[in-house]
């Protein structure tokens, strides 16, 4: 019958057996768990979308100025101020619009962004934001027609009626004008505001509005 009791060893025997198994040396750190230098240095900052942001053709780039919270105004709303010595007219990329090539963030909008180093040599800073933009349509007022495309003023409807919403957009084509005598019909009549719906496409803002026809 086997003896299942623990074996008792003398101190001399224990020291002898220990000598047969040298102390375990430090194991090399696994490459997946080793402490290595982190990502390139970066910081978080707040930007205000500046006027005149690049958008021809529309894409995800914006000019932005670095700002910081100042205090709560008399109405309780947060007020912002320019950061002394901060960034001005930095090119910020809104990654949420990179695939759709849209350009829908409005002027003066406050955006949270990251400052990161790219992989160029020498490395340069990139300013990245991720502001979702769900809208694919917006309203605009026809400003003029140059013979091939329209210049429009984006507008938004508020308590006081239609108000301008950002800078004018040029080069907007109406895909609904199919015949030569229909070209530019949205530019008139003079003295009246013509409000149209703009549709976002990979090529930029477009109008899809057919003139009335007798068929």
Order of alpha helices (4+ residues) and beta strands (2+ residues): alpha-beta-beta-beta-beta-beta-beta-beta-beta-beta-beta-beta-beta
